[in-house]
Amino acid sequence: MPDRSALARLPKVDAVLDAEPLCAARWRRPLARRVVQRALADLRSAVLDGKSVDIPDAAGLAATAAATLESWVQPRPLRVINATGVILHTNLGRAPLSRASIDAMADAARYCDLEVVLGSGKRGSRFAWLRPFLCAVMGAQDVHVVNNNAAALLLACTVLGTPGGVVLSRGQMVEIGDSFRVATMAGAGGVRVVAVGSTNRTHLRDYAQALDGEGPDAEGVAASALLWCHQSNFTQNGYVKEVGLAELSKLAKARGIPLIADLGSGSLGDGLPAIEPTIGEYLEQGVDVVLASGDKLLGGPQAGIIAGTAEYVERCRRFPMARALRPDKTTLAALHATFAAHAREGVPDLPLHEMVARDEAGLRARAEAIRAELGWDASAVVTLQAAIGGGSLPGDTMDSVGLWVPCAKPATTARVLRLGSPPIVGRIEDERLLLDLRTVERDDDPRLIEALAALSDA
Ligand SMILES: *Cc1c(COP(=O)(O)O)cnc(C)c1O
């Protein structure tokens, strides 16, 4: 039975707003009013649901509302220490940016020469200063940059797949994550996606038929482009066949239509495992337009890269939808700094590449130092398997070293670490709470020690 007398005891909105905790903090009154009204509504429905509720007085509710407002205005997203061992962790923001990229973003965030040529004082293009450099690094004729790779796929397929649609093998109808499907995004602009082949086997003749408007899904309309999608997050074994890019490219050239290839990861090589194809390799195999993410193996900000033949890239750039997909100035600044890192000899000075290159001995030394500092016994230092992640390199892990946190309830302790400042995100495996050091910035070791020491005090 709802306790109706409790409802009568709920404080009045204005009394709460005038109570010390809220009025002293000087929040805008209409905003504070909405927060208080929401809190009162929650209390009311809890009472009506028959729950036993402590009815706060005006000052008590004002304190709660003030705390809510205070938490809302704290900077977000929170920086976290990634101890998961997954370098490109999509839920943790994929590639961590280099210092140079972060500085470049901060500079660009103020006034910058985004669309002005300083020499002449005239209006310029926001990509003009970036294009020749990016093209030279990738070995592409032309490049256009959009918000993310999903946008690159949408734009390239909408522009180049008109009017007949794009042809995609059933073996490459990939789901990337969070329900993002390549075939869905390719067709999201209203372009037809013609599925050819079977899950495990697709032949050159399947593609050729679709370009002739023949075959079960072509419905008599000749397709306008070929779409290839890198099987970035899975592998197929057994009785399988995919047509190679070089062969597909010949078919596309013979028909005078573009071959679009969604590479996803955007590797430029440069010290990363060679099993992941690079943008340059795709172009060399005759792909007309390569699509890639900026924040995967490239090691930069969220962005989508459309690189390839001048004529096709130019058509994408000129299409009205391009304006709706354009990246902001801070993204361009970070992308530029990322390519600058790729331009120099050796392993690029980017966190992703540095983390991949870390050797086991160095990681072990760090783990031992942390363990000794905490007074944990030797078994706390463990060999682990880290991954690049981000939908790249399926099943490919690298040896790593980390800490097995001694605790009775791994899930509870993991939560305590996640709610710390800064939050530390580890992983639980076989009932063990593990912190992989490969993905932890070296500068964060003292913070790790501090948080772990506080645990054992508890
Ligand atoms: C990751 C990925 C995408 C999506 O890229 P976003 O930058 O996250 O939009 C598309 N295609 C492939 C093959 C991918 O691996």
The ligand as a MOL file (V3000), in Angstrom:
LIG
                    3D

  0  0  0     0  0            999 V3000
M  V30 BEGIN CTAB
M  V30 COUNTS 15 15 0 0 0
M  V30 BEGIN ATOM
M  V30 1 C 36.0830 -0.1760 -38.2680 0
M  V30 2 C 35.5680 -0.4200 -39.6140 0
M  V30 3 C 34.5720 0.4040 -40.1450 0
M  V30 4 C 33.9560 1.5410 -39.3660 0
M  V30 5 O 34.8850 2.5430 -39.1550 0
M  V30 6 P 34.5510 3.7890 -38.1820 0
M  V30 7 O 35.7290 4.6680 -38.3300 0
M  V30 8 O 34.3700 3.2200 -36.8130 0
M  V30 9 O 33.3100 4.4330 -38.6760 0
M  V30 10 C 34.1340 0.1420 -41.4200 0
M  V30 11 N 34.6390 -0.8750 -42.1360 0
M  V30 12 C 35.5960 -1.7020 -41.6570 0
M  V30 13 C 36.1120 -2.8250 -42.5030 0
M  V30 14 C 36.1050 -1.5030 -40.3690 0
M  V30 15 O 37.0420 -2.3190 -39.8900 0
M  V30 END ATOM
M  V30 BEGIN BOND
M  V30 1 1 1 2
M  V30 2 1 2 3
M  V30 3 2 2 14
M  V30 4 1 3 4
M  V30 5 2 3 10
M  V30 6 1 4 5
M  V30 7 1 5 6
M  V30 8 2 6 7
M  V30 9 1 6 8
M  V30 10 1 6 9
M  V30 11 1 10 11
M  V30 12 2 11 12
M  V30 13 1 12 13
M  V30 14 1 12 14
M  V30 15 1 14 15
M  V30 END BOND
M  V30 END CTAB
M  END
